[in-house]
Amino acid sequence: MHELPLVFFTVLMQAVAGSFILLWLIKLIPAAQLQTSGQQFSLAIFSLWPLLALAGLAALTHLGQPLRALNVLFGLKHLSPMSLERLC
């Protein structure tokens, strides 16, 4: 059960990434062929941001100690971000 946040993170992140790619591809279609306005695309993109934030929160809950999540980001220069969460 402790892997459930990782599942949520993976599913939500993939859904948001796929939606951004799909919206970008739809945006490449000439406007004369589409029956939508630019406002609808903006609304669709802005509606994905809460899902992205939810995926980020799920990723934080998967960490052993969520308050030390910044240690992982700051430790990327050491080439071992997986173990730096527990060192600090």
Secondary structure, 3 states (H helix, E strand, C coil): CCCHHHHHHHHHHHHHHHHHHHHHHHHCCCCCCCCCCHHHHHHHHHHHHHHHHHHHHHHHHHCCCHHHHHHHHHHHHHCCCCCHHHHC
